[in-house]
Amino acid sequence: MAFQVSPGVLVQEKDLTNVIPAVATSIGAIAGDFTKGPTDEIVSISSEKDLVETFGKPTATNFEHFFSASSFLQYGNSLRVVRTSGTGLLNATESGSGLLINNTTHYQDNYADGSASNGLWGARTAGSWGNNLKISSCPSATVYEETAKTAINQADCAVGDTTVTIDSASGLSVGDIVNFAESGGYEYRITNIASLVLTIVRHPSGVGGLHTAVADNAAVRRRWQYYDLVSAAPGTSPYTTDRGGSNDEIHVVVVDETGDITGKAGDVLEVYDSVSKASDAKTPQGDDNYYPNVIFNKSKYIYWLDHNSGGTNWGVGGTGTTFTAVTAVSNVSLASGANGTAGTTAQLKTAYEKYTDAETVDVNLIIAGKGDATHIDNLVTIAESRKDCVVFASPERSDVVNVSNSETQTNNVKGFFDGITSSSYLVFDSGYKYTYDKYNDVFRFVPLNGDIAGLAARTDLIADPWFSPAGFSRGVIRGAVKLAYNPTKTQRDTLYRARVNPVSTFPGQGTVLFGDKTALSAPSAFDRINVRRLFITLEKAISTASKFQLFEFNDEFTRAQFRNLVEPFLRDVQGRRGITDFLVVCDETNNTGDVIDRNEFRADIFVKPTRSINFITLQFIATRTGVAFEEVIGA
């Protein structure tokens, strides 16, 4: 308190309006093999469209990982994904044998200085997908357009001809746009060069030959094939002009050369118009305009790896610098990208360990995807360490898929799960669903754990985390044509006693999650999903709010403030049917002198969780006509 030496009024404020914050409860997390995307890095995905754009379409080798993620996104819209770094995984590059660049951090730490020695450009992420890319760069006005580049050397070029002979093919490339001094200004694209013979098609239509007869010795004008996608020939940027320099502009175009990315060969993916060779260049708006940096910040497809050797002063500041007018267009096709082998259990473990730190990574629903018992145990270790998320897992594929005998399937699932660690942080389902893969026009069996995690996320959206995600109201599985294993009532009894949550198809009612147990073997309230997730929600929310008590005094004022913070929150949860009763003890009984002297603060929070209905008994009683019901109630 401020000290006053004479009478006056001192105004002070004390904030007692703090409340328990809302916490996320429906963020999914998965790691697995994908065809593209960064490796060993957490990426946030909000839809299947985002999943495909970032990590590629499913293949015959990775579809279980893909559809585990995709299935979750049918119910929730917040998923964290880590791509595993399998053996032999490589980014496509211009030359050499490929190069593994895990992610943007790896690039910045190792290759952003142009030291890769693998050519000018590399694919943004690893995988064979990068072998589809071509990068064309136009570094000067000199090669943007060249008049009288060469001349026709053929006296009888007639209307409709698709080949012409010229004096010299030096400096011409497939894709270049040419004109033969026709009065109509017609243009053609070169599709092939064989010695001095050009094969051409009309530009921009791509069909037909010469519009008119062309005379011998007619001048051939050449243009960069993407000239009509940029504003003008590269020249001098305003930034470099203001500093007395010149010739710093360059155009860069990224192309789907084979058509495997967009479905059409030659489709333009990205255009970088009038970026600069000057390392300090800025746009008129003040943004970075140095071309390697622009591409790093904006491109979805490529990294810069090196400068074109045909020029000097690349990267040198613009003040007083005259940049060399490079005399050749660079057309680079990337190659040597490789998908590598499927990730091992150890590599999956490394990828999932990106989710270990609860303080920096907020996830709640860990999707196991495909994996063996060791893989599942690894995930349980992460969840139990974090104490704020649940693992969702399925049996191995061979336990249920293409196993014709349902009793064998039951024994396989139970036997597999018997070897899994007991934990309230694990939810285990009974198998695989048969779903349509629209990307490859086939049907596939995929694990159900992505769906079960998705049901939990959807429950959060339509109810609260402490509601069970099972049953006909909240537990209907989407996209299931059929189940690999559809357990009967007797088989469901066997599975449920073993802490396996059956998924069954009921005629006319759909495919339904028909259990809400955790993998905890000991009898406890925590052997139910809703109770475990209730406590996760309470613990996460209250502990987050409790951080604001740190470094305050452990006195009755602070303790009362804490109680006034927690009790309204618990009353709200009680009103929303999460608990039936509660008690917060935070006073001198648990904050004794010894506790205070150790600089500790204690609060004991007792709650009575609500329980989900698992068993319904309907008793129908026939009575004689003359008997009053009151006489037989309870009989």
matplotlib code that plots the C-alpha trace (Angstrom):
import matplotlib.pyplot as plt

x = [0.0, 1.2, 2.3, 0.4, 1.9, -1.2, -4.9, -6.2, -8.0, -6.1, -7.8, -7.0, -8.3, -8.6, -9.8, -12.1, -13.8, -11.5, -13.3, -12.3, -11.5, -13.0, -10.5, -10.3, -11.5, -11.9, -8.5, -7.4, -3.8, -2.3, 1.0, 1.6, 2.8, 1.7, 2.7, 3.7, 3.9, 6.5, 7.9, 8.5, 6.4, 2.9, 0.5, -3.1, -5.7, -9.4, -10.9, -10.3, -9.6, -6.8, -5.6, -5.3, -3.7, -1.1, -0.4, -1.6, -4.1, -4.2, -2.3, -2.3, 0.4, -0.7, -4.5, -5.0, -3.2, -5.0, -8.5, -7.9, -7.3, -10.1, -12.6, -12.0, -12.6, -16.1, -17.0, -14.6, -12.7, -9.5, -6.8, -3.0, -1.0, 2.7, 4.1, 6.6, 10.1, 10.4, 13.7, 14.6, 12.3, 13.6, 12.6, 12.8, 15.6, 17.1, 20.1, 21.8, 20.1, 17.4, 17.6, 15.6, 14.3, 12.1, 10.3, 10.7, 12.9, 15.2, 15.4, 16.3, 18.9, 20.7, 19.8, 18.5, 22.0, 22.1, 24.5, 22.5, 24.5, 21.4, 20.6, 18.5, 15.2, 13.8, 10.3, 8.8, 8.2, 9.6, 8.0, 7.7, 5.0, 7.8, 8.9, 6.0, 7.3, 9.0, 10.2, 10.8, 12.6, 13.0, 15.9, 16.1, 14.4, 17.1, 15.5, 11.9, 11.5, 14.0, 13.2, 15.0, 16.3, 16.9, 15.2, 13.2, 15.3, 12.5, 10.9, 7.6, 6.1, 2.4, -0.8, -1.4, 2.2, 3.2, 7.0, 9.3, 13.1, 15.2, 18.8, 19.7, 18.1, 20.5, 18.8, 15.4, 13.6, 10.6, 7.7, 9.0, 6.5, 7.5, 6.3, 7.3, 6.7, 3.1, 1.0, -1.6, 0.8, 0.1, 2.0, 3.0, 4.4, 7.4, 6.6, 9.7, 13.1, 15.0, 18.2, 16.9, 13.3, 10.7, 7.4, 4.8, 1.1, -0.9, -0.8, -2.7, -5.2, -2.6, -4.0, -3.4, -0.4, 0.6, -2.2, -0.6, 2.2, 5.6, 8.4, 11.9, 14.3, 11.4, 12.5, 11.7, 10.7, 11.0, 9.2, 9.4, 6.6, 5.0, 5.3, 1.5, 1.3, 3.4, 3.0, 6.0, 9.5, 11.7, 13.6, 14.5, 12.3, 11.3, 13.4, 16.6, 15.9, 15.7, 19.2, 20.9, 20.9, 19.3, 18.2, 17.3, 13.8, 13.1, 10.0, 9.5, 6.7, 6.0, 4.3, 2.7, 4.7, 3.2, -0.4, -0.3, -0.9, -3.8, -4.9, -3.7, -0.1, 1.4, -1.0, 0.6, 0.7, 2.3, 3.5, 6.1, 6.0, 8.8, 10.5, 14.1, 17.6, 18.6, 18.7, 17.4, 14.7, 11.2, 7.9, 6.3, 4.2, 7.3, 7.2, 10.2, 10.8, 14.0, 13.0, 14.3, 12.5, 9.3, 9.2, 10.0, 7.2, 4.5, 5.2, 3.3, 5.5, 9.2, 12.3, 15.0, 18.4, 20.8, 21.2, 21.5, 25.2, 24.6, 24.4, 26.4, 25.5, 22.7, 21.6, 23.8, 22.0, 20.5, 22.4, 24.3, 24.3, 23.9, 22.7, 23.9, 21.3, 21.3, 21.1, 19.2, 15.9, 16.1, 13.7, 14.2, 12.4, 12.7, 13.5, 14.7, 11.9, 11.1, 8.4, 10.7, 9.5, 6.6, 7.4, 8.5, 7.0, 10.1, 9.6, 6.0, 7.0, 9.3, 6.6, 4.0, 6.5, 5.9, 2.7, 4.4, 4.6, 1.2, 2.3, 3.1, 0.9, -2.8, -4.3, -7.1, -7.8, -4.8, -5.7, -3.6, -4.3, -2.4, -0.1, 0.9, 0.7, 4.0, 2.7, -0.4, 1.6, 3.8, 0.8, -0.6, 2.7, 2.3, -1.3, -0.5, 2.4, 0.2, -2.9, -5.1, -5.9, -7.2, -5.8, -8.1, -6.9, -8.1, -6.8, -4.4, -5.7, -5.0, -7.1, -10.4, -10.0, -10.4, -11.0, -14.1, -14.9, -16.5, -15.4, -11.8, -12.2, -13.5, -10.6, -8.1, -9.4, -9.5, -6.1, -4.5, -6.0, -5.0, -1.4, -2.1, -1.4, -4.3, -5.1, -8.0, -6.4, -7.0, -10.2, -10.1, -12.6, -13.4, -12.1, -12.4, -15.0, -15.3, -15.4, -15.2, -11.9, -13.0, -9.4, -8.6, -12.2, -11.9, -13.4, -11.0, -11.1, -9.8, -9.4, -12.3, -10.2, -10.4, -14.2, -14.3, -12.1, -14.4, -17.4, -15.8, -15.1, -18.7, -20.1, -18.2, -19.8, -23.4, -23.3, -20.2, -17.1, -18.7, -21.5, -20.8, -19.9, -21.6, -25.1, -27.8, -27.8, -24.1, -22.4, -23.4, -20.4, -20.3, -19.2, -19.3, -20.5, -20.0, -17.8, -14.9, -16.2, -19.8, -20.0, -23.2, -24.7, -22.8, -19.6, -20.2, -20.6, -17.2, -15.6, -17.1, -15.9, -12.4, -12.8, -13.2, -15.9, -17.8, -18.9, -22.0, -24.3, -28.1, -30.5, -32.2, -30.3, -26.8, -23.4, -23.0, -20.3, -21.9, -19.7, -18.0, -15.3, -11.7, -8.9, -8.6, -8.7, -9.5, -13.1, -13.4, -15.4, -12.5, -13.3, -15.8, -14.9, -17.2, -15.8, -12.2, -13.0, -15.0, -11.9, -9.6, -11.8, -12.1, -8.4, -7.3, -9.7, -9.1, -5.3, -5.1, -7.0, -4.9, -1.7, -2.9, -2.6, 1.1, 3.3, 0.4, 0.2, -1.2, -3.6, -7.4, -7.9, -6.2, -7.9, -11.3, -10.6, -9.7, -12.9, -14.9, -13.3, -13.8, -17.2, -19.2, -17.4, -18.3, -21.9, -22.1, -20.8, -23.3, -26.1, -24.9, -25.2, -21.5, -21.5, -24.1, -22.3, -19.0, -17.0, -14.0, -11.8, -9.2, -8.6, -6.4, -7.2, -5.2, -3.1, -1.3, 1.7, 4.0, 2.4, 2.7, 6.3, 7.1, 5.6, 2.8, -0.9, -3.4, -7.0, -8.9, -11.8, -14.3, -16.7, -19.4, -19.4, -22.5, -22.6, -23.8, -26.4, -25.0, -27.7, -31.5, -33.9, -37.6, -39.8, -43.4, -45.8, -49.3, -51.8, -55.3, -58.2, -59.3, -55.8, -54.8, -51.4, -50.3, -50.7, -48.2, -45.6, -42.3, -43.5]
y = [0.0, 3.5, 5.6, 8.9, 11.7, 13.9, 13.3, 12.1, 9.4, 6.5, 4.6, 0.9, -2.0, -5.7, -8.0, -10.7, -11.4, -14.3, -17.4, -20.9, -20.8, -23.0, -25.7, -27.7, -31.3, -32.4, -32.0, -35.2, -36.3, -38.9, -39.8, -42.1, -42.6, -40.1, -39.5, -35.8, -33.1, -32.2, -34.9, -34.8, -31.7, -31.1, -29.7, -28.6, -30.0, -28.9, -31.0, -33.9, -31.4, -29.9, -33.5, -34.3, -30.9, -31.2, -34.9, -36.4, -39.0, -42.5, -45.3, -49.1, -48.9, -46.0, -46.0, -47.2, -44.1, -41.8, -43.1, -43.1, -39.4, -38.9, -40.9, -38.6, -35.5, -36.8, -35.9, -33.2, -30.3, -30.1, -32.7, -32.6, -34.7, -35.8, -37.5, -40.2, -40.2, -43.6, -45.1, -43.9, -40.9, -38.2, -34.8, -34.5, -32.1, -31.0, -33.2, -35.8, -38.6, -36.6, -34.9, -35.4, -32.0, -32.9, -29.6, -25.8, -25.7, -28.4, -26.3, -23.1, -24.7, -26.6, -25.5, -21.9, -20.7, -22.5, -25.2, -28.2, -28.9, -30.5, -27.9, -24.8, -26.1, -28.9, -30.2, -28.7, -32.1, -35.6, -38.2, -39.3, -36.6, -34.0, -35.8, -34.1, -30.6, -28.3, -24.8, -22.3, -19.0, -16.0, -13.9, -11.0, -9.0, -10.4, -13.9, -12.8, -11.8, -12.0, -10.6, -12.0, -14.9, -16.9, -17.3, -19.7, -22.0, -23.5, -22.2, -24.0, -23.5, -23.9, -23.3, -26.1, -27.2, -28.4, -28.4, -25.7, -25.7, -22.9, -21.6, -22.3, -23.8, -22.4, -20.7, -22.3, -24.6, -26.9, -24.8, -21.5, -19.3, -18.2, -16.0, -16.1, -12.5, -13.3, -10.2, -11.5, -11.7, -15.4, -17.3, -21.0, -23.1, -25.4, -29.0, -30.6, -29.7, -32.2, -30.7, -27.6, -28.8, -27.3, -29.1, -26.5, -26.0, -22.9, -20.8, -20.6, -23.2, -26.0, -27.4, -26.8, -25.7, -22.5, -20.0, -18.7, -19.6, -18.4, -17.1, -18.4, -16.2, -14.9, -13.7, -15.9, -14.1, -16.0, -15.5, -17.2, -19.8, -18.2, -14.6, -14.1, -15.0, -12.1, -8.3, -7.5, -8.5, -8.6, -5.3, -3.2, -3.1, 0.3, -0.7, -1.3, 1.8, 4.0, 2.7, 3.2, -0.5, -2.3, -5.6, -7.3, -8.7, -12.4, -14.4, -17.9, -20.3, -23.7, -26.3, -29.7, -31.2, -34.7, -33.8, -36.2, -33.4, -31.6, -34.1, -32.1, -32.0, -28.6, -26.9, -23.9, -24.2, -21.0, -17.7, -15.4, -12.1, -9.6, -11.0, -9.7, -11.0, -8.5, -10.0, -6.8, -6.1, -4.9, -4.4, -1.0, -2.3, -3.1, -6.9, -9.1, -9.4, -11.4, -14.4, -17.3, -15.8, -15.1, -18.7, -20.0, -18.0, -18.6, -21.7, -25.0, -26.9, -25.9, -24.8, -22.7, -24.5, -22.4, -19.5, -19.8, -20.0, -17.7, -14.6, -12.6, -10.6, -12.9, -12.0, -8.9, -5.8, -3.5, -0.3, 0.7, -2.9, -3.7, -7.4, -9.5, -9.9, -13.7, -15.0, -18.2, -19.3, -22.0, -24.9, -27.5, -30.8, -32.3, -36.0, -38.6, -38.0, -41.2, -42.4, -44.7, -47.6, -47.7, -46.3, -48.8, -49.0, -47.1, -44.4, -44.1, -43.8, -40.9, -39.2, -39.5, -38.2, -34.8, -34.8, -35.5, -32.0, -31.0, -27.4, -26.7, -29.1, -29.1, -32.5, -34.6, -37.6, -39.7, -41.8, -45.0, -45.7, -48.8, -50.5, -53.4, -53.9, -52.1, -49.1, -48.9, -49.2, -46.4, -44.2, -45.0, -43.9, -40.5, -40.2, -41.2, -38.7, -35.9, -36.9, -34.8, -37.0, -40.5, -43.0, -44.8, -48.1, -51.0, -54.6, -55.6, -56.1, -59.8, -60.3, -59.5, -58.8, -61.9, -64.1, -66.1, -67.5, -65.0, -67.0, -66.9, -63.2, -62.8, -64.8, -62.9, -59.5, -60.6, -62.2, -59.1, -56.9, -59.1, -58.1, -54.3, -52.3, -51.6, -47.9, -45.6, -43.4, -46.1, -46.9, -50.1, -51.1, -54.3, -53.9, -52.5, -51.0, -51.4, -48.0, -46.5, -45.0, -42.4, -41.4, -44.9, -46.2, -49.2, -50.4, -50.9, -52.1, -49.4, -49.3, -47.9, -46.0, -42.8, -43.1, -43.7, -40.7, -38.8, -39.8, -38.4, -35.1, -34.9, -35.6, -32.5, -30.4, -31.6, -32.3, -32.3, -34.5, -36.2, -37.7, -41.2, -41.3, -44.7, -45.8, -44.9, -41.2, -40.3, -43.5, -44.0, -44.8, -43.0, -44.4, -48.0, -50.3, -53.3, -54.5, -56.9, -58.3, -57.9, -59.5, -61.1, -60.5, -63.4, -62.2, -58.7, -60.1, -61.7, -58.6, -56.3, -58.4, -58.1, -54.2, -54.2, -51.9, -53.7, -52.0, -53.7, -53.2, -53.3, -53.7, -50.5, -48.6, -48.4, -49.3, -48.3, -48.1, -50.4, -49.9, -47.1, -48.8, -47.7, -50.3, -50.0, -53.5, -52.6, -51.9, -48.1, -45.1, -44.5, -47.7, -45.6, -43.1, -40.4, -40.4, -40.3, -37.5, -35.7, -35.7, -34.7, -31.7, -30.7, -31.1, -29.2, -26.3, -25.9, -26.4, -23.8, -21.3, -22.2, -20.9, -17.4, -18.3, -18.9, -16.4, -15.1, -15.5, -18.7, -16.9, -17.0, -14.3, -16.4, -19.6, -17.9, -16.5, -20.0, -21.5, -18.6, -19.5, -23.2, -23.7, -21.8, -23.8, -27.1, -25.9, -25.2, -28.7, -30.1, -28.2, -29.7, -33.2, -33.9, -34.5, -35.0, -33.3, -31.8, -30.3, -28.0, -28.0, -25.2, -23.8, -24.2, -27.9, -28.8, -25.7, -26.2, -24.3, -27.0, -26.8, -23.0, -23.1, -25.4, -22.7, -25.0, -24.5, -27.4, -27.8, -31.0, -31.2, -34.0, -34.8, -37.5, -38.3, -39.2, -42.7, -43.9, -46.5, -49.8, -52.2, -51.9, -54.2, -54.2, -56.3, -56.9, -58.1, -59.6, -59.0, -60.3, -58.0, -57.3, -56.5, -52.9, -52.1, -50.6, -54.1, -55.7, -53.0, -54.4, -58.0]
z = [0.0, -0.9, 2.1, 2.7, 4.8, 4.9, 4.8, 1.4, -0.5, -1.9, -4.7, -5.2, -7.3, -6.6, -9.3, -8.0, -11.4, -12.4, -13.7, -14.7, -18.4, -21.0, -22.1, -25.3, -25.0, -28.6, -30.4, -32.1, -32.6, -34.9, -36.5, -39.5, -43.0, -45.7, -49.3, -48.7, -46.1, -43.5, -41.3, -37.5, -37.2, -35.8, -38.4, -37.6, -40.0, -40.0, -42.8, -45.1, -47.9, -45.7, -45.0, -48.7, -49.7, -46.9, -46.7, -49.9, -50.9, -49.5, -51.1, -50.9, -48.2, -46.0, -46.2, -42.6, -41.3, -43.8, -43.1, -39.3, -39.7, -42.2, -40.1, -37.1, -39.3, -40.1, -36.5, -35.4, -37.1, -35.1, -35.7, -35.2, -37.6, -37.6, -40.6, -39.8, -41.3, -42.9, -44.1, -47.6, -47.6, -50.0, -51.4, -55.1, -56.3, -59.6, -59.4, -57.3, -55.5, -53.7, -50.3, -47.1, -45.7, -42.8, -42.4, -42.5, -39.4, -40.9, -44.1, -42.3, -40.1, -43.0, -46.5, -46.5, -47.3, -50.6, -49.5, -50.6, -53.8, -55.3, -58.0, -57.9, -56.4, -54.3, -53.5, -50.4, -48.8, -49.2, -51.5, -55.1, -55.6, -56.0, -59.2, -60.9, -60.5, -63.0, -62.1, -64.8, -63.9, -66.2, -64.7, -67.2, -69.9, -72.2, -72.2, -71.5, -75.2, -78.0, -81.5, -84.5, -82.4, -85.5, -88.9, -90.9, -93.2, -95.3, -98.4, -98.3, -94.8, -95.6, -93.7, -91.2, -91.0, -87.5, -88.1, -89.3, -90.0, -88.6, -88.9, -85.3, -82.3, -79.8, -76.9, -77.7, -75.4, -75.5, -74.2, -75.6, -77.4, -81.0, -83.7, -87.4, -88.4, -89.6, -90.2, -87.7, -84.9, -84.4, -81.7, -81.3, -78.5, -79.2, -78.2, -79.6, -80.9, -83.2, -84.4, -86.4, -86.7, -84.4, -83.7, -82.9, -81.8, -81.8, -78.6, -76.5, -77.8, -78.1, -81.3, -85.0, -87.0, -89.0, -89.5, -92.7, -95.1, -93.7, -96.0, -96.0, -93.8, -91.8, -88.4, -85.4, -82.3, -79.0, -75.7, -72.4, -72.3, -69.3, -70.4, -70.3, -66.6, -65.4, -65.5, -67.8, -68.6, -65.5, -65.0, -62.0, -58.9, -57.4, -54.3, -56.3, -58.5, -55.4, -54.4, -57.7, -58.8, -61.8, -63.3, -60.0, -60.9, -61.7, -62.4, -61.1, -62.1, -60.5, -62.9, -62.5, -65.4, -65.4, -64.3, -61.3, -58.9, -60.5, -63.1, -66.1, -67.4, -67.5, -65.0, -63.4, -59.6, -58.5, -60.1, -58.4, -60.4, -60.2, -57.1, -56.5, -56.5, -53.9, -50.4, -48.8, -51.3, -50.1, -51.9, -51.9, -49.0, -47.0, -47.4, -48.0, -51.8, -52.0, -54.1, -51.9, -48.9, -50.8, -52.0, -48.5, -47.0, -49.7, -51.7, -51.0, -53.4, -53.5, -51.6, -53.1, -53.0, -55.1, -57.5, -61.3, -62.1, -65.1, -63.1, -60.5, -57.5, -56.5, -53.0, -52.7, -51.5, -54.0, -53.2, -56.3, -57.6, -61.3, -61.5, -64.4, -67.1, -67.3, -70.8, -70.3, -68.9, -66.3, -66.7, -63.9, -63.6, -60.2, -59.7, -57.2, -54.7, -52.8, -50.5, -48.5, -46.4, -44.1, -40.6, -38.0, -34.5, -33.3, -35.9, -35.0, -31.4, -32.3, -34.2, -31.5, -28.9, -30.5, -28.4, -25.1, -23.7, -22.3, -21.7, -25.3, -27.3, -26.6, -27.7, -26.0, -28.2, -29.4, -32.4, -32.6, -36.3, -37.3, -34.8, -32.6, -28.8, -28.3, -30.3, -28.2, -24.9, -26.2, -26.6, -23.2, -21.7, -23.4, -22.2, -18.6, -18.6, -19.9, -17.8, -20.1, -23.0, -23.9, -26.4, -28.8, -30.3, -32.4, -32.7, -35.3, -38.8, -39.0, -35.9, -37.6, -41.3, -43.6, -40.6, -41.4, -38.0, -35.6, -32.5, -33.8, -34.2, -30.6, -29.3, -31.4, -30.2, -26.6, -26.8, -28.4, -25.7, -22.9, -23.6, -23.4, -20.3, -17.9, -18.0, -17.7, -20.4, -23.1, -25.0, -27.0, -29.8, -31.5, -35.0, -38.6, -40.8, -44.6, -46.3, -49.7, -50.8, -53.3, -54.2, -55.6, -56.3, -54.0, -50.7, -47.8, -44.3, -41.9, -38.1, -36.1, -33.6, -35.6, -35.6, -31.8, -31.1, -33.5, -31.5, -28.4, -30.2, -31.6, -28.1, -26.9, -29.6, -29.0, -25.3, -22.9, -22.4, -19.4, -21.6, -22.9, -26.7, -27.1, -28.0, -30.5, -29.6, -29.8, -30.9, -34.5, -36.8, -40.1, -43.5, -42.5, -45.4, -43.1, -40.3, -40.5, -37.2, -36.1, -32.7, -31.5, -28.1, -26.6, -28.1, -26.9, -23.4, -23.7, -25.1, -22.5, -19.6, -21.2, -21.4, -25.1, -26.5, -29.2, -32.4, -33.9, -36.8, -35.9, -38.8, -39.6, -36.8, -38.1, -36.9, -33.2, -30.5, -27.9, -24.9, -23.0, -20.9, -20.5, -20.3, -16.6, -15.1, -11.5, -10.5, -10.4, -11.6, -13.9, -15.9, -17.9, -20.7, -19.5, -16.0, -17.2, -19.5, -16.8, -14.6, -17.4, -18.1, -14.4, -13.8, -16.9, -16.3, -12.6, -12.8, -15.6, -13.5, -10.4, -12.1, -11.2, -7.5, -7.9, -5.9, -3.9, -0.1, 1.4, 3.6, 4.1, 1.5, -1.2, -0.1, -0.1, -3.6, -4.8, -3.4, -5.0, -8.3, -8.2, -6.6, -9.3, -12.0, -10.3, -9.8, -13.5, -14.3, -11.8, -13.6, -16.9, -15.4, -15.1, -11.3, -8.7, -5.8, -4.8, -1.9, -2.1, 1.0, 0.9, 4.4, 7.5, 7.8, 4.7, 4.5, 7.9, 9.0, 7.7, 4.3, 4.3, 5.4, 2.4, 0.1, -0.9, -1.4, -1.0, -2.2, -2.0, -4.5, -3.9, -6.7, -7.3, -11.0, -12.8, -14.2, -17.7, -18.0, -19.2, -18.1, -18.3, -16.6, -17.6, -15.4, -16.7, -14.0, -14.7, -12.0, -11.3, -12.3, -8.7, -7.3, -6.5, -7.9, -4.6, -3.1, -5.4, -6.0, -4.8, -4.9]

ax = plt.figure().add_subplot(projection="3d")
ax.plot(x, y, z, "-o")
ax.set_aspect("equal")
plt.show()
